[in-house]
Amino acid sequence: MVQLVDSDIRTREVLGWRGVHVLHFMGSSCSQKLRIFLNLKKIPWQSHAIDLPGNENMQPWFLGINPRGLVPVLVHDGAVHIESNDIIQHLEKKFPAPRLIPTGHERQVAALLKHEDDLHLDLRTLSFRFVFAPPGPPKPAAALESYIANGSGTVQGAKDHEKQVQIEFWQRAAREGFTDAQARASALKFRAEFDALDKTLLKQPYLMGAELSVLDIAWLIYAHRLSLAGYPFERLHPHVHAWAERLRALPEFAKEVTQLRRPARQFDTVGVTQAGQTLEMIAGF
Ligand SMILES: N[C@@H](CCC(=O)N[C@@H](CS)C(=O)NCC(=O)O)C(=O)O
C-alpha cells in the first residue's frame, strides 16, 4: 500500500480533509479505472479535478500532495494514498461490498494489478502517439522544470525513483517524440497480453471467472484507450471485443468512457497529424 508519510506531504491543508476525496482528471485512464470502481461500490466521494493538459499536476500545490505528480490521488480522512491500484485495494478493505477482489485471492490480484501497471508507460506511448498526438513536446519545458523542482521528492520517506522515470519519459518525448519503433514495441506487448486474455474470455465471462472484478475494470480501461488509438480488437481478439462491449454498456462504466468518445473531426485531425500512419500499419497488425 502506498500511503504517504508526513514528511512526503507539503500541501498541509489536505491533512484536514475528512471522508473520501479524489484528485483526478476526466480523461486519465487510471482515474477512469478508480471512478468505475467507486461507481460500482457506490462510495460517496468529493471530486478535485486536476487539469493534466494544463500541467496542474506539475505545479507546487499538487506536488505537495503527490510528490510523484500523478493522478489519481485519494485523501481518505486526512491520509494520502497514491497509485491507483493501491488506492483500489485500500478502498476494497474499507468498503467490502460488493466484492470486487474475490476473497482469498488478494495476493494474486495484487500481483496481476502490478503486471497491468507495469504496462502503463506503453499505454501512454500509444495514447500520445495515436490519440492525443500533440504537435510538439507533450510537456512544455517550464512545466517540466516546475515538476523537477517541486514536491518533497520522497515517497514513504525515501527518495522516489519513480519520479525520475517520469522525468526521463517526458524528456525523451520532447527529444524524439513517440517513434514508430517505440509504438511498435508497445503495441506488441499489448498484443501478447490480449491474446492471453482472449483465451481466458473464451472460457468464462469475466477475467477472474463468473464474477466481475477489479481486473475487468483495469483491462477494460486499457482496451478502451487502445481502441481509441485504433487497435483492431474485433479482428485480433474477438472475445475481448465482446467482453469490452458488454462492460461499456453497464452504466457504471458507460458514465466514465462514453464521454471520451471523440467527435469524428478530431479523429481526422489525428489522421492528418499521423500522416496516415495508423497503429495497425506501424505495428504490422
Ligand atoms: N502507476 C500510476 C500511474 C499514474 C499515471 O501515470 N497517471 C497519469 C494519468 S493516467 C498521470 O498522472 N500523468 C501525468 C501527466 O500526464 O502529466 C497509478 O496507477 O496511479
The ligand as a MOL file (V3000), in Angstrom:
LIG
                    3D

  0  0  0     0  0            999 V3000
M  V30 BEGIN CTAB
M  V30 COUNTS 20 19 0 0 0
M  V30 BEGIN ATOM
M  V30 1 N 1.0740 3.9030 -11.5960 0
M  V30 2 C 0.2820 5.0970 -11.5150 0
M  V30 3 C 0.2050 5.7390 -12.8650 0
M  V30 4 C -0.4920 7.0560 -12.7660 0
M  V30 5 C -0.3350 7.8830 -14.0270 0
M  V30 6 O 0.6100 7.7200 -14.8210 0
M  V30 7 N -1.2850 8.7690 -14.2020 0
M  V30 8 C -1.2730 9.6140 -15.3680 0
M  V30 9 C -2.6720 9.7780 -15.9080 0
M  V30 10 S -3.3430 8.2330 -16.4280 0
M  V30 11 C -0.7510 10.9810 -14.9940 0
M  V30 12 O -0.9930 11.4740 -13.9190 0
M  V30 13 N 0.0210 11.5690 -15.9190 0
M  V30 14 C 0.6450 12.8140 -15.6850 0
M  V30 15 C 0.7430 13.6560 -16.9040 0
M  V30 16 O 0.1880 13.3150 -17.9400 0
M  V30 17 O 1.3970 14.6900 -16.7850 0
M  V30 18 C -1.1120 4.7770 -10.9890 0
M  V30 19 O -1.5930 3.6690 -11.2380 0
M  V30 20 O -1.7100 5.6140 -10.3100 0
M  V30 END ATOM
M  V30 BEGIN BOND
M  V30 1 1 1 2
M  V30 2 1 2 3
M  V30 3 1 2 18
M  V30 4 1 3 4
M  V30 5 1 4 5
M  V30 6 2 5 6
M  V30 7 1 5 7
M  V30 8 1 7 8
M  V30 9 1 8 9
M  V30 10 1 8 11
M  V30 11 1 9 10
M  V30 12 2 11 12
M  V30 13 1 11 13
M  V30 14 1 13 14
M  V30 15 1 14 15
M  V30 16 2 15 16
M  V30 17 1 15 17
M  V30 18 2 18 19
M  V30 19 1 18 20
M  V30 END BOND
M  V30 END CTAB
M  END
